[in-house]
Amino acid sequence: MAKPNYNFQKAERERAKTRKKQEKLKRLEEETAKRQAERVGETDPDAPTSTDAGEA
């Protein structure tokens, strides 16, 4: 039976933890971008009407 390699096991756990954190961060950034795009989409139609009124 081989001797356990604790440093390797620890490194594997650290890699898994880092990967999970990166995935969570990416998901949160995507959700934030989606909310910001929706917010811009809501205010965007109002913007041309106010500039059109000023130009006319």
All heavy atoms as atom14 arrays in JSON, in Angstrom:
{
  "sequence": "MAKPNYNFQKAERERAKTRKKQEKLKRLEEETAKRQAERVGETDPDAPTSTDAGEA",
  "atom14_mask": [
    [1, 1, 1, 1, 1, 1, 1, 1, 0, 0, 0, 0, 0, 0],
    [1, 1, 1, 1, 1, 0, 0, 0, 0, 0, 0, 0, 0, 0],
    [1, 1, 1, 1, 1, 1, 1, 1, 1, 0, 0, 0, 0, 0],
    [1, 1, 1, 1, 1, 1, 1, 0, 0, 0, 0, 0, 0, 0],
    [1, 1, 1, 1, 1, 1, 1, 1, 0, 0, 0, 0, 0, 0],
    [1, 1, 1, 1, 1, 1, 1, 1, 1, 1, 1, 1, 0, 0],
    [1, 1, 1, 1, 1, 1, 1, 1, 0, 0, 0, 0, 0, 0],
    [1, 1, 1, 1, 1, 1, 1, 1, 1, 1, 1, 0, 0, 0],
    [1, 1, 1, 1, 1, 1, 1, 1, 1, 0, 0, 0, 0, 0],
    [1, 1, 1, 1, 1, 1, 1, 1, 1, 0, 0, 0, 0, 0],
    [1, 1, 1, 1, 1, 0, 0, 0, 0, 0, 0, 0, 0, 0],
    [1, 1, 1, 1, 1, 1, 1, 1, 1, 0, 0, 0, 0, 0],
    [1, 1, 1, 1, 1, 1, 1, 1, 1, 1, 1, 0, 0, 0],
    [1, 1, 1, 1, 1, 1, 1, 1, 1, 0, 0, 0, 0, 0],
    [1, 1, 1, 1, 1, 1, 1, 1, 1, 1, 1, 0, 0, 0],
    [1, 1, 1, 1, 1, 0, 0, 0, 0, 0, 0, 0, 0, 0],
    [1, 1, 1, 1, 1, 1, 1, 1, 1, 0, 0, 0, 0, 0],
    [1, 1, 1, 1, 1, 1, 1, 0, 0, 0, 0, 0, 0, 0],
    [1, 1, 1, 1, 1, 1, 1, 1, 1, 1, 1, 0, 0, 0],
    [1, 1, 1, 1, 1, 1, 1, 1, 1, 0, 0, 0, 0, 0],
    [1, 1, 1, 1, 1, 1, 1, 1, 1, 0, 0, 0, 0, 0],
    [1, 1, 1, 1, 1, 1, 1, 1, 1, 0, 0, 0, 0, 0],
    [1, 1, 1, 1, 1, 1, 1, 1, 1, 0, 0, 0, 0, 0],
    [1, 1, 1, 1, 1, 1, 1, 1, 1, 0, 0, 0, 0, 0],
    [1, 1, 1, 1, 1, 1, 1, 1, 0, 0, 0, 0, 0, 0],
    [1, 1, 1, 1, 1, 1, 1, 1, 1, 0, 0, 0, 0, 0],
    [1, 1, 1, 1, 1, 1, 1, 1, 1, 1, 1, 0, 0, 0],
    [1, 1, 1, 1, 1, 1, 1, 1, 0, 0, 0, 0, 0, 0],
    [1, 1, 1, 1, 1, 1, 1, 1, 1, 0, 0, 0, 0, 0],
    [1, 1, 1, 1, 1, 1, 1, 1, 1, 0, 0, 0, 0, 0],
    [1, 1, 1, 1, 1, 1, 1, 1, 1, 0, 0, 0, 0, 0],
    [1, 1, 1, 1, 1, 1, 1, 0, 0, 0, 0, 0, 0, 0],
    [1, 1, 1, 1, 1, 0, 0, 0, 0, 0, 0, 0, 0, 0],
    [1, 1, 1, 1, 1, 1, 1, 1, 1, 0, 0, 0, 0, 0],
    [1, 1, 1, 1, 1, 1, 1, 1, 1, 1, 1, 0, 0, 0],
    [1, 1, 1, 1, 1, 1, 1, 1, 1, 0, 0, 0, 0, 0],
    [1, 1, 1, 1, 1, 0, 0, 0, 0, 0, 0, 0, 0, 0],
    [1, 1, 1, 1, 1, 1, 1, 1, 1, 0, 0, 0, 0, 0],
    [1, 1, 1, 1, 1, 1, 1, 1, 1, 1, 1, 0, 0, 0],
    [1, 1, 1, 1, 1, 1, 1, 0, 0, 0, 0, 0, 0, 0],
    [1, 1, 1, 1, 0, 0, 0, 0, 0, 0, 0, 0, 0, 0],
    [1, 1, 1, 1, 1, 1, 1, 1, 1, 0, 0, 0, 0, 0],
    [1, 1, 1, 1, 1, 1, 1, 0, 0, 0, 0, 0, 0, 0],
    [1, 1, 1, 1, 1, 1, 1, 1, 0, 0, 0, 0, 0, 0],
    [1, 1, 1, 1, 1, 1, 1, 0, 0, 0, 0, 0, 0, 0],
    [1, 1, 1, 1, 1, 1, 1, 1, 0, 0, 0, 0, 0, 0],
    [1, 1, 1, 1, 1, 0, 0, 0, 0, 0, 0, 0, 0, 0],
    [1, 1, 1, 1, 1, 1, 1, 0, 0, 0, 0, 0, 0, 0],
    [1, 1, 1, 1, 1, 1, 1, 0, 0, 0, 0, 0, 0, 0],
    [1, 1, 1, 1, 1, 1, 0, 0, 0, 0, 0, 0, 0, 0],
    [1, 1, 1, 1, 1, 1, 1, 0, 0, 0, 0, 0, 0, 0],
    [1, 1, 1, 1, 1, 1, 1, 1, 0, 0, 0, 0, 0, 0],
    [1, 1, 1, 1, 1, 0, 0, 0, 0, 0, 0, 0, 0, 0],
    [1, 1, 1, 1, 0, 0, 0, 0, 0, 0, 0, 0, 0, 0],
    [1, 1, 1, 1, 1, 1, 1, 1, 1, 0, 0, 0, 0, 0],
    [1, 1, 1, 1, 1, 0, 0, 0, 0, 0, 0, 0, 0, 0]
  ],
  "atom14_positions": [
    [[0.85, -1.18, 0.0], [0.0, 0.0, 0.0], [0.89, 1.24, 0.0], [1.86, 1.33, 0.74], [-0.92, -0.02, 1.22], [-1.82, 1.16, 1.3], [-3.05, 0.89, 2.58], [-4.23, 2.06, 2.06], [0.0, 0.0, 0.0], [0.0, 0.0, 0.0], [0.0, 0.0, 0.0], [0.0, 0.0, 0.0], [0.0, 0.0, 0.0], [0.0, 0.0, 0.0]],
    [[0.52, 2.2, -0.8], [1.32, 3.41, -0.93], [1.02, 4.37, 0.21], [-0.07, 4.38, 0.79], [1.02, 4.09, -2.25], [0.0, 0.0, 0.0], [0.0, 0.0, 0.0], [0.0, 0.0, 0.0], [0.0, 0.0, 0.0], [0.0, 0.0, 0.0], [0.0, 0.0, 0.0], [0.0, 0.0, 0.0], [0.0, 0.0, 0.0], [0.0, 0.0, 0.0]],
    [[2.02, 5.15, 0.5], [1.88, 6.15, 1.55], [1.03, 7.31, 1.03], [1.19, 7.73, -0.11], [3.29, 6.66, 1.88], [3.49, 7.07, 3.31], [4.97, 7.22, 3.6], [5.3, 8.68, 3.62], [6.67, 8.93, 4.05], [0.0, 0.0, 0.0], [0.0, 0.0, 0.0], [0.0, 0.0, 0.0], [0.0, 0.0, 0.0], [0.0, 0.0, 0.0]],
    [[0.09, 7.84, 1.84], [-0.72, 8.97, 1.36], [0.13, 10.23, 1.15], [1.05, 10.5, 1.91], [-1.75, 9.19, 2.46], [-1.36, 8.35, 3.6], [-0.26, 7.43, 3.17], [0.0, 0.0, 0.0], [0.0, 0.0, 0.0], [0.0, 0.0, 0.0], [0.0, 0.0, 0.0], [0.0, 0.0, 0.0], [0.0, 0.0, 0.0], [0.0, 0.0, 0.0]],
    [[-0.2, 10.95, 0.11], [0.52, 12.18, -0.2], [-0.37, 13.36, 0.23], [-1.22, 13.82, -0.54], [0.84, 12.24, -1.69], [1.74, 13.39, -2.03], [1.86, 14.34, -1.27], [2.38, 13.32, -3.19], [0.0, 0.0, 0.0], [0.0, 0.0, 0.0], [0.0, 0.0, 0.0], [0.0, 0.0, 0.0], [0.0, 0.0, 0.0], [0.0, 0.0, 0.0]],
    [[-0.19, 13.81, 1.44], [-1.06, 14.85, 1.99], [-0.92, 16.18, 1.26], [-1.9, 16.9, 1.09], [-0.81, 15.01, 3.49], [-1.17, 13.77, 4.26], [-0.19, 12.98, 4.84], [-2.5, 13.38, 4.39], [-0.53, 11.84, 5.54], [-2.84, 12.24, 5.09], [-1.85, 11.48, 5.67], [-2.19, 10.34, 6.35], [0.0, 0.0, 0.0], [0.0, 0.0, 0.0]],
    [[0.28, 16.5, 0.83], [0.47, 17.76, 0.1], [-0.29, 17.75, -1.22], [-0.9, 18.75, -1.6], [1.96, 18.01, -0.16], [2.68, 18.42, 1.1], [2.09, 19.01, 1.99], [3.96, 18.06, 1.19], [0.0, 0.0, 0.0], [0.0, 0.0, 0.0], [0.0, 0.0, 0.0], [0.0, 0.0, 0.0], [0.0, 0.0, 0.0], [0.0, 0.0, 0.0]],
    [[-0.28, 16.6, -1.91], [-1.03, 16.49, -3.16], [-2.53, 16.62, -2.9], [-3.24, 17.32, -3.63], [-0.72, 15.15, -3.84], [-1.51, 14.93, -5.09], [-1.17, 15.59, -6.26], [-2.61, 14.09, -5.1], [-1.89, 15.4, -7.42], [-3.34, 13.89, -6.26], [-2.98, 14.55, -7.42], [0.0, 0.0, 0.0], [0.0, 0.0, 0.0], [0.0, 0.0, 0.0]],
    [[-3.01, 15.96, -1.86], [-4.43, 16.02, -1.53], [-4.85, 17.45, -1.17], [-5.91, 17.92, -1.58], [-4.76, 15.07, -0.37], [-4.6, 13.61, -0.75], [-4.71, 12.7, 0.46], [-4.73, 13.15, 1.6], [-4.77, 11.39, 0.19], [0.0, 0.0, 0.0], [0.0, 0.0, 0.0], [0.0, 0.0, 0.0], [0.0, 0.0, 0.0], [0.0, 0.0, 0.0]],
    [[-3.99, 18.12, -0.42], [-4.29, 19.5, -0.04], [-4.32, 20.39, -1.28], [-5.19, 21.25, -1.43], [-3.25, 20.01, 0.95], [-3.51, 21.42, 1.43], [-2.5, 21.88, 2.44], [-2.79, 23.3, 2.87], [-1.79, 23.82, 3.81], [0.0, 0.0, 0.0], [0.0, 0.0, 0.0], [0.0, 0.0, 0.0], [0.0, 0.0, 0.0], [0.0, 0.0, 0.0]],
    [[-3.37, 20.19, -2.18], [-3.33, 20.99, -3.41], [-4.58, 20.75, -4.24], [-5.14, 21.69, -4.81], [-2.07, 20.64, -4.22], [0.0, 0.0, 0.0], [0.0, 0.0, 0.0], [0.0, 0.0, 0.0], [0.0, 0.0, 0.0], [0.0, 0.0, 0.0], [0.0, 0.0, 0.0], [0.0, 0.0, 0.0], [0.0, 0.0, 0.0], [0.0, 0.0, 0.0]],
    [[-5.04, 19.5, -4.31], [-6.28, 19.2, -5.05], [-7.47, 19.91, -4.43], [-8.31, 20.46, -5.14], [-6.53, 17.68, -5.07], [-5.61, 16.93, -5.99], [-5.87, 17.27, -7.44], [-7.03, 17.23, -7.88], [-4.89, 17.59, -8.14], [0.0, 0.0, 0.0], [0.0, 0.0, 0.0], [0.0, 0.0, 0.0], [0.0, 0.0, 0.0], [0.0, 0.0, 0.0]],
    [[-7.57, 19.92, -3.11], [-8.67, 20.61, -2.43], [-8.6, 22.11, -2.7], [-9.63, 22.75, -2.95], [-8.64, 20.34, -0.93], [-9.08, 18.95, -0.54], [-9.29, 18.83, 0.95], [-8.13, 19.21, 1.74], [-7.19, 18.37, 2.17], [-7.26, 17.08, 1.86], [-6.18, 18.8, 2.9], [0.0, 0.0, 0.0], [0.0, 0.0, 0.0], [0.0, 0.0, 0.0]],
    [[-7.4, 22.67, -2.68], [-7.24, 24.1, -2.93], [-7.64, 24.45, -4.37], [-8.29, 25.47, -4.6], [-5.8, 24.54, -2.67], [-5.42, 24.53, -1.2], [-6.2, 25.53, -0.38], [-6.45, 26.66, -0.87], [-6.59, 25.17, 0.74], [0.0, 0.0, 0.0], [0.0, 0.0, 0.0], [0.0, 0.0, 0.0], [0.0, 0.0, 0.0], [0.0, 0.0, 0.0]],
    [[-7.26, 23.6, -5.33], [-7.65, 23.83, -6.72], [-9.16, 23.79, -6.88], [-9.74, 24.61, -7.58], [-6.98, 22.82, -7.65], [-5.54, 23.16, -7.98], [-5.03, 22.28, -9.11], [-4.7, 20.93, -8.65], [-3.53, 20.57, -8.15], [-2.56, 21.47, -8.03], [-3.31, 19.34, -7.77], [0.0, 0.0, 0.0], [0.0, 0.0, 0.0], [0.0, 0.0, 0.0]],
    [[-9.79, 22.82, -6.24], [-11.25, 22.69, -6.32], [-11.92, 23.92, -5.7], [-12.89, 24.46, -6.25], [-11.71, 21.43, -5.62], [0.0, 0.0, 0.0], [0.0, 0.0, 0.0], [0.0, 0.0, 0.0], [0.0, 0.0, 0.0], [0.0, 0.0, 0.0], [0.0, 0.0, 0.0], [0.0, 0.0, 0.0], [0.0, 0.0, 0.0], [0.0, 0.0, 0.0]],
    [[-11.39, 24.39, -4.59], [-11.95, 25.56, -3.92], [-11.81, 26.8, -4.8], [-12.75, 27.59, -4.94], [-11.22, 25.78, -2.59], [-12.01, 26.55, -1.58], [-11.26, 26.87, -0.29], [-10.46, 25.75, 0.29], [-9.84, 26.12, 1.58], [0.0, 0.0, 0.0], [0.0, 0.0, 0.0], [0.0, 0.0, 0.0], [0.0, 0.0, 0.0], [0.0, 0.0, 0.0]],
    [[-10.64, 26.96, -5.41], [-10.4, 28.11, -6.28], [-11.31, 28.07, -7.5], [-11.89, 29.08, -7.89], [-8.93, 28.13, -6.74], [-8.09, 28.16, -5.58], [-8.64, 29.34, -7.6], [0.0, 0.0, 0.0], [0.0, 0.0, 0.0], [0.0, 0.0, 0.0], [0.0, 0.0, 0.0], [0.0, 0.0, 0.0], [0.0, 0.0, 0.0], [0.0, 0.0, 0.0]],
    [[-11.47, 26.88, -8.09], [-12.34, 26.73, -9.25], [-13.78, 27.08, -8.89], [-14.46, 27.78, -9.64], [-12.24, 25.29, -9.78], [-12.99, 25.04, -11.05], [-12.73, 23.66, -11.66], [-12.6, 22.58, -10.68], [-11.46, 21.95, -10.39], [-10.34, 22.29, -10.97], [-11.45, 20.97, -9.5], [0.0, 0.0, 0.0], [0.0, 0.0, 0.0], [0.0, 0.0, 0.0]],
    [[-14.23, 26.63, -7.73], [-15.6, 26.92, -7.29], [-15.79, 28.42, -7.07], [-16.81, 28.99, -7.47], [-15.9, 26.15, -6.0], [-17.32, 26.27, -5.54], [-17.58, 25.39, -4.33], [-19.01, 25.53, -3.87], [-19.28, 24.69, -2.69], [0.0, 0.0, 0.0], [0.0, 0.0, 0.0], [0.0, 0.0, 0.0], [0.0, 0.0, 0.0], [0.0, 0.0, 0.0]],
    [[-14.8, 29.08, -6.48], [-14.88, 30.52, -6.26], [-14.94, 31.27, -7.58], [-15.7, 32.23, -7.73], [-13.69, 31.02, -5.44], [-13.78, 30.71, -3.97], [-12.59, 31.3, -3.24], [-12.63, 30.95, -1.76], [-11.48, 31.53, -1.05], [0.0, 0.0, 0.0], [0.0, 0.0, 0.0], [0.0, 0.0, 0.0], [0.0, 0.0, 0.0], [0.0, 0.0, 0.0]],
    [[-14.12, 30.85, -8.55], [-14.1, 31.5, -9.85], [-15.44, 31.34, -10.57], [-15.93, 32.28, -11.19], [-12.97, 30.94, -10.72], [-11.58, 31.34, -10.25], [-11.35, 32.82, -10.32], [-11.85, 33.52, -11.19], [-10.6, 33.34, -9.35], [0.0, 0.0, 0.0], [0.0, 0.0, 0.0], [0.0, 0.0, 0.0], [0.0, 0.0, 0.0], [0.0, 0.0, 0.0]],
    [[-16.03, 30.15, -10.49], [-17.32, 29.92, -11.12], [-18.4, 30.79, -10.49], [-19.24, 31.36, -11.18], [-17.7, 28.44, -11.03], [-16.86, 27.55, -11.9], [-17.1, 26.08, -11.67], [-17.92, 25.73, -10.8], [-16.46, 25.27, -12.36], [0.0, 0.0, 0.0], [0.0, 0.0, 0.0], [0.0, 0.0, 0.0], [0.0, 0.0, 0.0], [0.0, 0.0, 0.0]],
    [[-18.36, 30.9, -9.17], [-19.35, 31.72, -8.47], [-19.17, 33.19, -8.85], [-20.15, 33.9, -9.1], [-19.21, 31.55, -6.95], [-20.22, 32.32, -6.15], [-20.09, 32.05, -4.68], [-21.12, 32.83, -3.89], [-21.0, 32.57, -2.45], [0.0, 0.0, 0.0], [0.0, 0.0, 0.0], [0.0, 0.0, 0.0], [0.0, 0.0, 0.0], [0.0, 0.0, 0.0]],
    [[-17.94, 33.66, -8.89], [-17.67, 35.04, -9.26], [-18.14, 35.33, -10.68], [-18.76, 36.36, -10.94], [-16.18, 35.33, -9.13], [-15.73, 36.75, -9.43], [-16.37, 37.74, -8.46], [-14.21, 36.85, -9.35], [0.0, 0.0, 0.0], [0.0, 0.0, 0.0], [0.0, 0.0, 0.0], [0.0, 0.0, 0.0], [0.0, 0.0, 0.0], [0.0, 0.0, 0.0]],
    [[-17.89, 34.4, -11.59], [-18.31, 34.56, -12.98], [-19.84, 34.64, -13.06], [-20.39, 35.49, -13.76], [-17.81, 33.4, -13.82], [-18.15, 33.5, -15.28], [-17.61, 32.32, -16.05], [-18.03, 32.38, -17.51], [-17.57, 31.22, -18.26], [0.0, 0.0, 0.0], [0.0, 0.0, 0.0], [0.0, 0.0, 0.0], [0.0, 0.0, 0.0], [0.0, 0.0, 0.0]],
    [[-20.53, 33.76, -12.33], [-21.99, 33.76, -12.33], [-22.54, 35.07, -11.77], [-23.46, 35.66, -12.35], [-22.5, 32.58, -11.5], [-24.01, 32.46, -11.47], [-24.47, 31.21, -10.73], [-23.78, 30.95, -9.47], [-24.1, 31.5, -8.3], [-25.11, 32.34, -8.21], [-23.43, 31.2, -7.2], [0.0, 0.0, 0.0], [0.0, 0.0, 0.0], [0.0, 0.0, 0.0]],
    [[-21.94, 35.56, -10.69], [-22.39, 36.82, -10.11], [-22.16, 37.99, -11.07], [-23.01, 38.89, -11.19], [-21.68, 37.09, -8.78], [-22.08, 36.16, -7.63], [-21.21, 36.43, -6.42], [-23.54, 36.34, -7.28], [0.0, 0.0, 0.0], [0.0, 0.0, 0.0], [0.0, 0.0, 0.0], [0.0, 0.0, 0.0], [0.0, 0.0, 0.0], [0.0, 0.0, 0.0]],
    [[-21.03, 38.0, -11.76], [-20.75, 39.06, -12.72], [-21.73, 39.03, -13.89], [-22.17, 40.07, -14.36], [-19.32, 38.94, -13.24], [-18.28, 39.34, -12.21], [-16.86, 39.11, -12.68], [-16.65, 38.43, -13.72], [-15.95, 39.6, -12.0], [0.0, 0.0, 0.0], [0.0, 0.0, 0.0], [0.0, 0.0, 0.0], [0.0, 0.0, 0.0], [0.0, 0.0, 0.0]],
    [[-22.09, 37.81, -14.34], [-23.06, 37.69, -15.42], [-24.43, 38.2, -14.98], [-25.11, 38.9, -15.74], [-23.16, 36.24, -15.88], [-21.95, 35.76, -16.64], [-21.98, 34.28, -16.94], [-22.9, 33.57, -16.45], [-21.09, 33.81, -17.67], [0.0, 0.0, 0.0], [0.0, 0.0, 0.0], [0.0, 0.0, 0.0], [0.0, 0.0, 0.0], [0.0, 0.0, 0.0]],
    [[-24.83, 37.87, -13.76], [-26.11, 38.35, -13.25], [-26.11, 39.87, -13.12], [-27.1, 40.53, -13.44], [-26.42, 37.7, -11.91], [-26.74, 36.22, -12.01], [-26.9, 35.56, -10.66], [-26.81, 36.25, -9.63], [-27.13, 34.34, -10.64], [0.0, 0.0, 0.0], [0.0, 0.0, 0.0], [0.0, 0.0, 0.0], [0.0, 0.0, 0.0], [0.0, 0.0, 0.0]],
    [[-24.99, 40.42, -12.67], [-24.88, 41.88, -12.54], [-24.97, 42.53, -13.91], [-25.68, 43.53, -14.08], [-23.54, 42.24, -11.88], [-23.49, 41.62, -10.6], [-23.4, 43.74, -11.7], [0.0, 0.0, 0.0], [0.0, 0.0, 0.0], [0.0, 0.0, 0.0], [0.0, 0.0, 0.0], [0.0, 0.0, 0.0], [0.0, 0.0, 0.0], [0.0, 0.0, 0.0]],
    [[-24.27, 41.98, -14.89], [-24.3, 42.54, -16.24], [-25.72, 42.47, -16.81], [-26.18, 43.4, -17.48], [-23.34, 41.79, -17.14], [0.0, 0.0, 0.0], [0.0, 0.0, 0.0], [0.0, 0.0, 0.0], [0.0, 0.0, 0.0], [0.0, 0.0, 0.0], [0.0, 0.0, 0.0], [0.0, 0.0, 0.0], [0.0, 0.0, 0.0], [0.0, 0.0, 0.0]],
    [[-26.41, 41.38, -16.54], [-27.78, 41.23, -17.04], [-28.69, 42.29, -16.42], [-29.49, 42.92, -17.12], [-28.29, 39.82, -16.71], [-29.66, 39.53, -17.24], [-30.09, 38.11, -16.9], [-31.5, 37.84, -17.37], [-31.94, 36.49, -17.0], [0.0, 0.0, 0.0], [0.0, 0.0, 0.0], [0.0, 0.0, 0.0], [0.0, 0.0, 0.0], [0.0, 0.0, 0.0]],
    [[-28.57, 42.49, -15.1], [-29.39, 43.51, -14.43], [-29.07, 44.91, -14.96], [-29.97, 45.71, -15.19], [-29.15, 43.48, -12.92], [-29.88, 42.37, -12.22], [-29.91, 42.58, -10.73], [-28.59, 42.84, -10.16], [-27.77, 41.92, -9.67], [-28.13, 40.66, -9.68], [-26.61, 42.25, -9.16], [0.0, 0.0, 0.0], [0.0, 0.0, 0.0], [0.0, 0.0, 0.0]],
    [[-27.79, 45.19, -15.18], [-27.41, 46.51, -15.7], [-27.93, 46.7, -17.11], [-28.38, 47.79, -17.47], [-25.89, 46.66, -15.66], [-25.36, 46.85, -14.26], [-23.84, 46.92, -14.22], [-23.17, 46.61, -15.2], [-23.3, 47.34, -13.08], [0.0, 0.0, 0.0], [0.0, 0.0, 0.0], [0.0, 0.0, 0.0], [0.0, 0.0, 0.0], [0.0, 0.0, 0.0]],
    [[-27.91, 45.65, -17.93], [-28.42, 45.75, -19.3], [-29.93, 46.0, -19.26], [-30.44, 46.79, -20.06], [-28.12, 44.47, -20.06], [0.0, 0.0, 0.0], [0.0, 0.0, 0.0], [0.0, 0.0, 0.0], [0.0, 0.0, 0.0], [0.0, 0.0, 0.0], [0.0, 0.0, 0.0], [0.0, 0.0, 0.0], [0.0, 0.0, 0.0], [0.0, 0.0, 0.0]],
    [[-30.63, 45.35, -18.35], [-32.07, 45.58, -18.23], [-32.34, 47.01, -17.79], [-33.25, 47.66, -18.29], [-32.68, 44.6, -17.24], [-32.74, 43.18, -17.76], [-33.22, 42.2, -16.71], [-33.43, 42.62, -15.55], [-33.39, 41.02, -17.06], [0.0, 0.0, 0.0], [0.0, 0.0, 0.0], [0.0, 0.0, 0.0], [0.0, 0.0, 0.0], [0.0, 0.0, 0.0]],
    [[-31.52, 47.5, -16.87], [-31.7, 48.87, -16.38], [-31.45, 49.86, -17.51], [-32.2, 50.82, -17.67], [-30.74, 49.13, -15.22], [-31.06, 50.41, -14.48], [-30.15, 50.62, -13.29], [-30.13, 49.44, -12.43], [-29.05, 48.99, -11.81], [-27.9, 49.6, -11.97], [-29.1, 47.92, -11.04], [0.0, 0.0, 0.0], [0.0, 0.0, 0.0], [0.0, 0.0, 0.0]],
    [[-30.43, 49.64, -18.31], [-30.13, 50.52, -19.44], [-31.25, 50.43, -20.47], [-31.66, 51.43, -21.05], [-28.77, 50.14, -20.07], [-28.58, 50.83, -21.4], [-27.64, 50.49, -19.13], [0.0, 0.0, 0.0], [0.0, 0.0, 0.0], [0.0, 0.0, 0.0], [0.0, 0.0, 0.0], [0.0, 0.0, 0.0], [0.0, 0.0, 0.0], [0.0, 0.0, 0.0]],
    [[-31.79, 49.23, -20.68], [-32.88, 49.04, -21.62], [-34.13, 49.79, -21.19], [-34.88, 50.3, -22.02], [0.0, 0.0, 0.0], [0.0, 0.0, 0.0], [0.0, 0.0, 0.0], [0.0, 0.0, 0.0], [0.0, 0.0, 0.0], [0.0, 0.0, 0.0], [0.0, 0.0, 0.0], [0.0, 0.0, 0.0], [0.0, 0.0, 0.0], [0.0, 0.0, 0.0]],
    [[-34.35, 49.89, -19.88], [-35.53, 50.61, -19.39], [-35.36, 52.11, -19.56], [-36.29, 52.81, -19.9], [-35.76, 50.29, -17.91], [-36.23, 48.87, -17.68], [-36.31, 48.52, -16.21], [-36.03, 49.41, -15.38], [-36.65, 47.38, -15.89], [0.0, 0.0, 0.0], [0.0, 0.0, 0.0], [0.0, 0.0, 0.0], [0.0, 0.0, 0.0], [0.0, 0.0, 0.0]],
    [[-34.17, 52.63, -19.32], [-33.95, 54.07, -19.41], [-33.64, 54.5, -20.83], [-33.82, 55.65, -21.18], [-32.79, 54.5, -18.49], [-31.62, 53.79, -18.86], [-33.12, 54.23, -17.04], [0.0, 0.0, 0.0], [0.0, 0.0, 0.0], [0.0, 0.0, 0.0], [0.0, 0.0, 0.0], [0.0, 0.0, 0.0], [0.0, 0.0, 0.0], [0.0, 0.0, 0.0]],
    [[-33.17, 53.58, -21.68], [-32.79, 53.93, -23.04], [-33.95, 54.48, -23.88], [-33.79, 55.49, -24.54], [-32.14, 52.72, -23.72], [-31.32, 53.1, -24.94], [-30.93, 54.28, -25.02], [-31.07, 52.23, -25.79], [0.0, 0.0, 0.0], [0.0, 0.0, 0.0], [0.0, 0.0, 0.0], [0.0, 0.0, 0.0], [0.0, 0.0, 0.0], [0.0, 0.0, 0.0]],
    [[-35.14, 53.87, -23.86], [-36.23, 54.44, -24.67], [-36.64, 55.85, -24.21], [-37.08, 56.65, -25.01], [-37.38, 53.45, -24.44], [-36.73, 52.18, -24.05], [-35.49, 52.58, -23.31], [0.0, 0.0, 0.0], [0.0, 0.0, 0.0], [0.0, 0.0, 0.0], [0.0, 0.0, 0.0], [0.0, 0.0, 0.0], [0.0, 0.0, 0.0], [0.0, 0.0, 0.0]],
    [[-36.46, 56.16, -22.95], [-36.81, 57.49, -22.46], [-35.83, 58.55, -22.96], [-36.21, 59.69, -23.2], [-36.83, 57.51, -20.93], [-37.9, 56.59, -20.38], [-38.88, 56.33, -21.12], [-37.77, 56.15, -19.23], [0.0, 0.0, 0.0], [0.0, 0.0, 0.0], [0.0, 0.0, 0.0], [0.0, 0.0, 0.0], [0.0, 0.0, 0.0], [0.0, 0.0, 0.0]],
    [[-34.57, 58.18, -23.1], [-33.55, 59.15, -23.49], [-33.8, 59.78, -24.87], [-33.77, 60.99, -24.98], [-32.17, 58.5, -23.43], [0.0, 0.0, 0.0], [0.0, 0.0, 0.0], [0.0, 0.0, 0.0], [0.0, 0.0, 0.0], [0.0, 0.0, 0.0], [0.0, 0.0, 0.0], [0.0, 0.0, 0.0], [0.0, 0.0, 0.0], [0.0, 0.0, 0.0]],
    [[-34.1, 59.03, -25.92], [-34.33, 59.66, -27.24], [-35.55, 60.58, -27.24], [-35.55, 61.59, -27.92], [-34.55, 58.48, -28.19], [-33.89, 57.32, -27.53], [-34.03, 57.59, -26.06], [0.0, 0.0, 0.0], [0.0, 0.0, 0.0], [0.0, 0.0, 0.0], [0.0, 0.0, 0.0], [0.0, 0.0, 0.0], [0.0, 0.0, 0.0], [0.0, 0.0, 0.0]],
    [[-36.59, 60.26, -26.47], [-37.77, 61.11, -26.47], [-37.44, 62.47, -25.87], [-37.89, 63.5, -26.37], [-38.92, 60.46, -25.71], [-38.49, 60.14, -24.39], [-39.4, 59.21, -26.4], [0.0, 0.0, 0.0], [0.0, 0.0, 0.0], [0.0, 0.0, 0.0], [0.0, 0.0, 0.0], [0.0, 0.0, 0.0], [0.0, 0.0, 0.0], [0.0, 0.0, 0.0]],
    [[-36.59, 62.5, -24.83], [-36.26, 63.79, -24.24], [-35.34, 64.59, -25.16], [-35.46, 65.8, -25.28], [-35.58, 63.59, -22.86], [-34.38, 62.88, -23.03], [0.0, 0.0, 0.0], [0.0, 0.0, 0.0], [0.0, 0.0, 0.0], [0.0, 0.0, 0.0], [0.0, 0.0, 0.0], [0.0, 0.0, 0.0], [0.0, 0.0, 0.0], [0.0, 0.0, 0.0]],
    [[-34.42, 63.93, -25.88], [-33.55, 64.66, -26.81], [-34.33, 65.06, -28.05], [-34.1, 66.14, -28.61], [-32.33, 63.81, -27.21], [-32.79, 62.57, -27.75], [-31.42, 63.55, -26.03], [0.0, 0.0, 0.0], [0.0, 0.0, 0.0], [0.0, 0.0, 0.0], [0.0, 0.0, 0.0], [0.0, 0.0, 0.0], [0.0, 0.0, 0.0], [0.0, 0.0, 0.0]],
    [[-35.28, 64.22, -28.49], [-36.09, 64.58, -29.66], [-36.96, 65.8, -29.34], [-37.13, 66.69, -30.17], [-36.99, 63.42, -30.07], [-36.19, 62.26, -30.66], [-35.03, 62.48, -31.05], [-36.73, 61.16, -30.73], [0.0, 0.0, 0.0], [0.0, 0.0, 0.0], [0.0, 0.0, 0.0], [0.0, 0.0, 0.0], [0.0, 0.0, 0.0], [0.0, 0.0, 0.0]],
    [[-37.48, 65.87, -28.13], [-38.32, 67.0, -27.75], [-37.49, 68.28, -27.71], [-37.93, 69.34, -28.09], [-38.95, 66.74, -26.39], [0.0, 0.0, 0.0], [0.0, 0.0, 0.0], [0.0, 0.0, 0.0], [0.0, 0.0, 0.0], [0.0, 0.0, 0.0], [0.0, 0.0, 0.0], [0.0, 0.0, 0.0], [0.0, 0.0, 0.0], [0.0, 0.0, 0.0]],
    [[-36.24, 68.16, -27.28], [-35.37, 69.33, -27.23], [-34.97, 69.8, -28.61], [-34.81, 70.98, -28.85], [0.0, 0.0, 0.0], [0.0, 0.0, 0.0], [0.0, 0.0, 0.0], [0.0, 0.0, 0.0], [0.0, 0.0, 0.0], [0.0, 0.0, 0.0], [0.0, 0.0, 0.0], [0.0, 0.0, 0.0], [0.0, 0.0, 0.0], [0.0, 0.0, 0.0]],
    [[-34.82, 68.89, -29.57], [-34.42, 69.25, -30.91], [-35.59, 69.81, -31.72], [-35.4, 70.64, -32.57], [-33.85, 68.01, -31.63], [-32.54, 67.53, -31.02], [-32.1, 66.22, -31.65], [-32.67, 65.81, -32.65], [-31.16, 65.61, -31.1], [0.0, 0.0, 0.0], [0.0, 0.0, 0.0], [0.0, 0.0, 0.0], [0.0, 0.0, 0.0], [0.0, 0.0, 0.0]],
    [[-36.78, 69.36, -31.44], [-37.94, 69.76, -32.26], [-38.43, 71.13, -31.92], [-38.1, 72.09, -31.63], [-39.1, 68.8, -32.0], [0.0, 0.0, 0.0], [0.0, 0.0, 0.0], [0.0, 0.0, 0.0], [0.0, 0.0, 0.0], [0.0, 0.0, 0.0], [0.0, 0.0, 0.0], [0.0, 0.0, 0.0], [0.0, 0.0, 0.0], [0.0, 0.0, 0.0]]
  ]
}
